[in-house]
Structures are given as structure tokens and as C-alpha cells.
Amino acid sequence: MPNLQIRDLPAGVYQALSADARRENRSLTQQAIVELREAQAMRRRRRQPEVLEMLKNSERRFGFLPGLEPETLLQVDRDR
């Protein structure tokens, strides 16, 4: 499994992460992984509307994706 080392982490970020880890009964590493995953999920959710619009426009303009709604394609990709 790959490793990640963060240098010069601001003290406030470390303290908040450490407090969250203690509150959730996780190690610092486990808490960092949980928070990184949550950040990725939030970024995907923010981008989803623009991706859906792009897919809808592509279908209209180029005529592909017959019978498949963009939402279905995103769900299939997410499930992979």
C-alpha cells in the first residue's frame, strides 16, 4: 500500500485532525484517510451537475449514448 508523508502541516490542522481521531476512536492515519475520502466525495458531488450537463449536451450534439441517461452512466461508473 502506498504511503503519504506530509511536511510542514499547520499546527491547527494537525490539532483538529488529532481531536477528530480521538473523538472517533481512530488512529491519526485512519482519521486522515477518512477525511481524504470524504473530501474526494464532496468534490465529485460538486462536479456532478456540470458533468451531467456535459453528457446531455454531447448526446444532443453528437447523437451517442442512445437510451442511456447521463445519471445512469455516472451510477455505473461510481459502482465500478
N, C-alpha and C positions, 0 to 999 in steps of 0.2 A: 504494500500500500504506500502511495506517495506521502511524503512529509512536507510540512509547511512551517517555515520559521519566519516570524515577524520581528523585525528590528525596529527600534525606536517607537514602540507602541505608546501612545499618550497614556499617562497615568490614569486619567479619568476613564478611558475606555477599558483599561485593564481592571480597574476597581469595579466598574459596572458589570463587566463580564464575570468577574470573580464572585460578586454578590449574587448575580443571577444563578451561577453554578451552585453556590451553596444553597440557595433557596430551592433549587430544583433537584438537589442531591445528585449532582453530576460533577465529573471532573472538569477542570478548565478546558481541556481538549474536547470533551464531549459537548460542553456548552457552546464552544466556538463552532463546532460542526453543525449543531442545531441552528444556531443563529445565521450561519452562512447559507444553509439550505433555505431557511425562511426568507432571507434577503433575495435569493435567486427566484424563489416562488413569487415574491411580490413584484420583482422586475418583470417576470413573464406575464403576470396578470395585468400590469400596466401596459405592456406592449400588445396584449391580445386584441384589443379593439382595432388597432392600426393594422395588424396582420390580417384580421378578418376582412377589413375593408379592402386591403390589397388583393386578397384572394378573390373577393367578389368582383372587383374591377378586372382582374385577369380573366376570370371566367367570361365576363361580358365582352371583353375586348378580343380575346383570342379563341373563345369557344371551347376551352378544355374544362376538365373537371365535370363532365356530364353526369348529372344525377347525384353528385356529392356536394353537400353543403360544406362551406369552409369550417363550420363548427365541428362537423364530423371528422374532417381531416385533422384538425387540431387535437381532438379527443384521441384519435388513433395514434397520432404522434406522441401525445402525452403518456398513453398507456404503454408505449414501447419501452 
